[in-house]
Amino acid sequence: MGQPLTQTASSSPFHLAGSSERRLKLFLWGDSGVGKTTLALQFPKPVVIDLEGGTDLYGDTFSFDRLRTTDADETMAAVDWLAKGDHSYETAIIDPISVFWEATQKKWSDIFLMRNRQSKGYRFEYFDLGIKEWSTIKAAWKDFIRKLIALDLNVIVTARQKTLYADGALKAIGETFDAEKGLPYLFDIVVRLYRDEKLRFMALCQKDRSGTLPTGPFEIQYAIFEKCLHRAGAHEPAPQGAPPVGASGASPETAPTTPQEDAR
């Protein structure tokens, strides 16, 4: 039978857990025009890897630096640079991760296709990715996500919305995020953003390790998400002149759903 816990020796690799500044890891997903980018830009000292030009209209409203790219390697290099910490940024934003997922698949598909060109009986147009190829793509994706989550920064990742279909059928059963299916497991907070029948900008929390967000649908306000930071300066006011979260867009066709589909 094991002995009760006592004070550890000085050589122990363990130490007493205590309070510390919290780096928020937040995953936002939803249709276009529901406020993902404008919400993310209100977090402290943001830097954006902008993968589809979502920040083009916000340079006069928010103060932020950005990298405009659609290249998987350039995105990875930017995250590696942020990891070195030789900067004053506090929040890293990937907007949207859907494009990086597509770029990663394309990068490796092109590599596999070029290698396959040397195969006997090669037909470029008939080449299909097998289990081995998908394992390589997933490994590259996971390497990037691990580095991103490990950043000593608040990390906010946005994702597009797509239709969710029943397994083995073409019947639409809701909506989900457009990215690799395991992505939400790595984040502290997962929130779907949408517009309701009154065209209000709304949020529904699907995962919340901070225990600070409402359990039901709520109108999007930066002040609500700010409580999740648990960090010095967390009560600083939102940027002056910030517009209402969101832009024009249609209401979701169905009620918010729990993400569960593979984006492969």
N, C-alpha and C positions, 0 to 999 in steps of 0.2 A: 504494500500500500504506500502511495506517495506521501511525502511529508508536506505539511502546510507551508505556504510561501513565507519566506523570511527575507530580511534585508540581504540583498545580493552582495557578493564580494566585489572588490574593486576591479577584478579581472573579467567580470561578467560583461557580455555584449549588450545587455539590456539596461534600460534606464527608466526612471519614472516618467510617465507621460504627463505633459503639462500643456498649458495653453500656448498657442503660438499664432502668428499671423497665418491666416488661411488663404490659400490660393484657390479660387473658385474654378471648377471644371464644369462648364455648362454647355449642354447640347440643345440647340434650338432648331426645330424643323417646322415647315409649313409651306403653303402655297406662296406664289409670288405676291408681293404687295401686302403682306400681313404684318410687317414691322420687324423682321429678323435683323436686318442690317442697322436700322436706326436705333433699336434697343441695344445692340452690341456696342455701338459707337459711343454710348453714354457711360460706359464703364471707364475706370481711371486710366489715363495715359495709354490709349490704345495704339497698337500697330496692326495693320491689316494685310494679310495675304489675300488680295482681291482676285478671284479666279474667273469672274464673269462681269466685271465692271459695275458691281452693285453699289460702290461708293462714289461713282462719278459725280453725282449731284449733291454730295454732302460736304465738299471741301470748304464751302463758305459758312457752314453751320456748325460743324464739329472740328476740333483740332486733333489731327491724327496723321501718322505717316503710313505709307502703304507701298506694297510691291504689287504691281499689276502683271500677272503671268497666267498661263494655262499649262505650263511645263512642269511635269512631275519632279524632275531633277532640280530645277530651280526652286521649287517649293521646299523640297527636302533641304537644300543648301541654306535657305532662309531660316528654317527651323534650327538647323545646326548653329547658325550664327547667333540666333537668339539665346541658345543654350549657353553660349560663352559668357553671357551676362554683362558685356561691355556696352551697356546702354541704360537708359532711364525709363524704359517702357514698363508698364505694370500689367497690361492686358494684351494678349495675343489673340487675334481673330482670324479664323479661316472661313472665308465666305465665297462660295459654299464648298463644303467637303465633297459634295456630289461631283464637282468638276475634277477634283484631284483623284477620286476613285476611277472616273472615266479615263483620265490621263494615265494613271498607273496601268490600267488594263491595256490601253493602246500602246504604251511604251513596250511592255513585255510581249504583247501580241506581235508587234513589228519585229522584235528580236527573234521570236520563235518562227515566224514566217520566213525570215531571211535564212535561218538555219535549215529550215525544212526545204528550202529551194534546192539544196544539194541532194535531197533524197530521191531514190529511184521512183519513177512514176509520180513525181510531184505535180500537183495541180493546185496552184495558189488559191483559186476561188473555192476549192472544196476543203481547205484546211480547217480543222476544228480543234479547239483547245481541249486537251485531255486532263485527267486528274493531276498528272505530274506538272503540267503547265499552270493549272489553277493553284497548285500548292506554292509555286514560285511567286505568282502574283499576290497571293494572300500573305506570304512571308514578307514581301516588300511593303505591302500595306501595313501590316502589324508593326514592322520596324519603324515606320513613319509615325504611327499613332502612339507607340510607346515613347518616342522622343518628344512628341508634342505634349503628351500628358505629364511627362517628367519636367517640363519647363517650370522654373521657379517664378511663374507668372500666373495671373488669371488666364484661363484658356476658354475661349468661346468659339464653338464650332457651329456653323449653320448648315442646314441641308435642305434641298428641295423636297417637295412632296410629290408622291406618285400614287397611282391607283393600286390598291391591294386586291389581288385575286385569290379566289379559293384554290386550294391545292389541286392541280390537275384539271382545272376548269378555267373557262374564260369569264366566269361570273364575278363581277366586281363586288367586293364585300366591305370596302372602306378605303382608307388612305394609310400610307405609311411613308417613311423617309426614304430618300433615294441615295443609298450608300450601303456599304457592306453591313450585313444584318447584325453582327456582334458589336457594333460601335457603341450603343448606349451603355453596355456593361461597364465601360471604362470611365464613365462620367458620374460625378456626384449628383448632378441634376439634369433631368431630361424634360423638356417642355415643348408641347406642340402649340404653335401660334396659329390663329385663324380669325376669320370675321364671322360674326353671328348674323342672324336674320335681320337685326337692326343695323348691320354694318359696323358694329363696334369692334375694335381691335381686342381680341380675347386671347387668353392663355389657359392651357390645361396642363397641370404638372403630372407627369407620368412616373417620375422618380425624384426623390428629394432626401438626400442624406443629411442636409442641413436642418430639416424639420422646421423651416421658416416660411415656406410658401403655402398659400391656401390649398386645401384639399380638393376643392371644386373649381369650376371655371371662374376666372376673374379678369377684369379689364387690365390691359397691359400698362404698367407704370414702372418707370425705372426704380422709384423708391422702394417698391416691393422686392425687386430683385437685389437691390443694394444691401438689404438685410442679410443676404446669403454670404456676403463677403467675410464677415467676422475678422476684420482686419483694421489696423490703424488707419484712421481717415475714412472709415466706412460710412460715417454720417455726413460727409461732405455733400453739399447740394449738387443736384444734377446740373450739367452745363447750361448756362444761361442762353436763352433763345432757342433751345432745342425744340423742334417741331413735335406735334403729336406723333406717337409711335405709329409707323405704318405708312402706307400709301394706298392709292386706289386699288381695288381688287374685289373679286366676287366672294360671296360666302361659300364655305366648304359645302360640297354636295351631300356629305353625310356627317354624322356626329364624329368627334375625335375618336380615333382608334389607337389601340396599343400596337407599336411597331413590332412586326414579327416576320417579315418576308425577306428572303435572301435577295440581294440586289444583283446577284451574278447574272 
